[in-house]
Amino acid sequence: MTNEELTKLIAKISRDVFGKAFRHQGIFNSRLRTTGGRYLLSSHNIEINPASYNKFGYDELIGIIKHELCHYHLHLEGKGYKHRDKDFRKLLQETGSPRFCSLLTEKRRQTNGFYLYECISCKSQFPRKIRMNTAKYRCGRCSGKLRTLQRKVADEKRKESINKSRF
């Protein structure tokens, strides 16, 4: 779908669902990462994330367009166009527009450290996100020497890819 086709689709949805004209442009913006689309206050254009269209299909695209058109029409009318405003929530409900789009990125799991260090003397373990020099640092409990138990997974994958590229 091109930007011209997107603009025509937005204009059609605006006429059919809202009964009002859309006089600006619809643009695909591949730099959007976490949102399905956005309404630009200064230019009144609507930007759509092509990844959400590719991943979730036409129905999701229609929902995103309807949501952004709610912002568009309320802003031009001088009413509350922000997510927390009553006018916006009421128009979303009247038009059957979704409040949120489907998630493009999965939430990352919280890890308890990428590196695991152990004291040789007292066997205390220390998970860390950032690598540390075991020759320079000592155990905080008994001042014993530290050793590395577990390394970062990304480091191991990087080493494997370097070894594979050599052969």
C-alpha positions in Angstrom: 0.0 0.0 0.0 1.4 3.4 -0.9 1.0 6.7 0.9 -1.6 7.9 -1.7 -3.7 4.7 -1.2 -3.4 5.2 2.6 -4.6 8.8 2.3 -7.6 7.7 0.2 -8.4 5.0 2.8 -8.2 7.5 5.6 -10.5 9.9 3.7 -13.0 7.1 3.1 -13.0 6.0 6.7 -13.4 9.6 7.8 -16.4 10.1 5.5 -18.1 6.8 6.4 -17.5 6.6 10.1 -17.2 10.3 11.2 -19.2 12.0 8.4 -16.4 14.6 8.0 -13.7 15.2 5.4 -10.0 14.4 5.9 -8.1 17.2 4.1 -4.5 16.2 5.0 -2.1 13.4 4.3 -1.7 9.9 5.5 1.9 8.7 5.6 3.6 5.4 6.4 6.5 6.1 8.8 8.8 3.1 9.4 10.7 4.9 12.2 7.7 4.4 14.6 8.7 1.5 16.9 6.2 1.1 19.7 3.0 2.7 18.4 0.6 1.9 15.6 0.3 5.5 14.5 0.3 9.1 15.5 -1.5 12.3 14.7 0.8 15.3 14.2 -0.6 18.5 15.7 1.4 20.9 13.7 0.8 19.5 10.2 -2.5 17.6 10.9 -1.1 14.6 9.0 -1.5 11.1 10.3 1.5 8.7 10.4 1.0 4.9 10.4 3.5 2.3 11.4 3.8 -0.1 8.4 5.0 -2.9 10.8 1.6 -3.0 12.5 -0.1 -3.3 9.1 2.3 -6.1 8.0 2.1 -8.0 11.3 -1.6 -7.7 12.2 -3.3 -7.0 8.8 -6.0 -4.8 7.4 -8.4 -4.9 10.4 -5.7 -3.6 12.7 -4.9 -0.8 10.2 -8.5 0.3 10.1 -8.6 0.4 14.0 -5.4 2.5 14.1 -6.8 4.9 11.5 -10.1 5.3 13.4 -8.2 6.0 16.6 -6.0 8.7 14.9 -9.0 10.2 13.2 -10.5 10.7 16.7 -7.5 12.8 17.6 -7.7 14.6 14.2 -11.3 15.7 14.3 -11.4 16.6 18.0 -8.2 18.7 17.6 -9.6 20.6 14.6 -12.9 21.2 16.5 -11.0 22.6 19.5 -12.3 19.8 21.8 -10.3 17.5 24.1 -8.2 15.3 21.8 -5.9 13.7 24.4 -6.2 10.2 25.6 -7.4 11.3 29.1 -10.1 13.7 27.8 -13.8 12.8 28.1 -14.5 14.0 24.5 -11.8 11.7 23.2 -13.1 8.6 25.1 -16.7 9.3 24.1 -15.8 9.6 20.4 -13.8 6.4 20.6 -16.8 4.6 22.0 -19.2 6.1 19.5 -17.1 5.1 16.5 -15.9 1.7 17.8 -12.3 2.7 17.7 -9.7 0.8 19.8 -8.1 2.6 22.7 -4.8 0.8 22.2 -3.2 -1.0 19.3 -1.8 -4.5 19.4 1.8 -4.7 20.8 4.5 -4.6 18.2 7.3 -5.6 20.6 7.0 -8.2 23.3 7.9 -7.1 26.8 11.4 -8.1 27.8 11.8 -10.4 30.7 13.6 -9.0 33.7 16.8 -10.9 34.4 18.7 -11.2 37.7 22.0 -10.3 36.1 23.9 -11.5 33.1 27.1 -12.4 34.9 27.4 -14.6 37.9 30.4 -14.3 40.2 31.2 -16.5 43.2 33.6 -16.0 46.1 36.1 -18.8 46.3 36.3 -18.6 50.2 32.7 -18.1 51.4 30.8 -19.3 48.2 28.7 -16.1 48.1 27.2 -15.4 44.7 26.9 -12.0 43.0 24.7 -11.5 39.9 25.7 -8.5 37.8 24.5 -6.9 34.6 27.9 -5.4 33.8 31.1 -7.5 33.6 33.7 -6.8 36.3 37.4 -7.6 36.6 37.8 -10.4 39.1 41.5 -9.6 39.6 40.6 -6.1 40.7 37.6 -6.7 43.0 37.1 -8.9 46.1 34.2 -10.3 48.0 32.3 -7.8 50.0 31.6 -10.2 52.9 35.0 -11.9 53.5 37.4 -10.2 51.1 38.0 -13.4 49.3 38.9 -13.8 45.6 36.1 -13.9 43.0 35.6 -16.3 40.1 33.2 -16.1 37.1 30.5 -18.8 37.1 28.3 -17.7 34.3 28.9 -15.3 31.4 26.5 -13.2 29.3 24.7 -15.2 26.6 25.3 -12.5 24.0 29.1 -12.8 24.6 29.0 -16.5 24.0 27.0 -16.1 20.8 29.3 -13.4 19.6 32.3 -15.7 20.2 30.6 -18.5 18.3 29.9 -16.3 15.3 33.5 -15.1 15.3 34.8 -18.7 15.4 32.4 -19.7 12.5 33.5 -16.8 10.4 37.1 -17.9 10.6 36.5 -21.2 9.0 
